[in-house]
């Protein structure tokens, strides 16, 4: 469901390894992300969305919740056009920065 990489300086890249983030997947995904934040002491996170082809509004809710927990130290990266469109329409990109690549997102933190 997720893969975590420590990039040093308190920055972690979390890749969501799911093609579709549906409402039914949300509780497990949220629990895994929150557990990772607590267990690893994550303060800054880049969510790699390169594998995600579709996302529902509940999935977006997770991002907003995590961004709040991390005091706006969350970046979204590598979203495809469909996911970008959903993030733009729901105004998520006005709250959480969406970067074209993971490297770009890391540099922005």
N, C-alpha and C positions, 0 to 999 in steps of 0.2 A: 504493500500500500504506500509506504514512504521509504526513501533511502536518505540517510543523513550523512553529510560530509562536513567535518570541522575544517574551516579555512584559516583558522588562527585569528588572533585579536578579537575573540568573542563572536566571530561571524560564522554562522552555520548555513550551509545550503541544504535545503530539504526538497528532494525531488518527489513529486506526487506521481507514483507509478500506477496510474489508473487512466483509462481512456475517457471514462465518463464519471463525473462526480454527481451522482443522483441523490435525492433526498434520503433514500435508504442507506447510503454509504456514509452520510454525514456524521452520525454519532461516533462510528468507529474512527473515521478520519480525524475528527476533532479530539477524541480521546488520545489517539496516537501522537498528534501534534502537541497537545498539552503535556503529555507524559514526557515527550522528548525535551520540551522547554524546561521542565522541572528537573528531570534526571541529568541533563547535560548543562544546566545553568545557562541556557541560551538567552542572550540579551539582544542580539541582532540576527535576523533571519532573512534569507532569500528563498522564496518559494519558486522552484523550477517547475513551470507548467508545460514544458515541452511535450510531455506524453498525453496531456489532457486535451481531448478533442471537443468535449461538451461539458458544461457546468450549469447547475440549477441555482436558483436564488439562495437555497439553503447552504450550498457550498460557498457562495459568496459571503454569507453570514459568518462562516468560520474565519475567513480572511479578516473581516472587520473586527471580530472578537480578538483574534490573535494580535492584530495591529494595536489594539487598545492595550492588551496585556504587555506588549513589548514597547509601549510608549512611543509608537510610530516608528519603530526601528525594523519594520517589515518592508520588503520589496518583493514585487511579483516580477517574474522574468520568463521570457521565451514563450509567451502565449501565442497560439495560432490566431488567425483572423476571426474565426467564429467566437472564440473565448474573449478576444479583445473587444469585439462588438458588444458582448454581454456586459463586460466590465465597464465599458464606456456608457452604455445605456442605463446601467444601474448607478452610475456616478461613483463607482468604487474608485476609479482612477483620480477622482478629485480628493480622495482621502489617502489612498495608498499608491505610491509611485509604481508604475509599470515600465519595466525596462526591456529593451530588445534582447539582451543576452544576460546570462548569469554573471559574466565578468563585469559588464556595465553596472549591474545591480550591486555587486560587491564593492566596486569603486565608489558608488553613491552613498555607501554607509560610512 
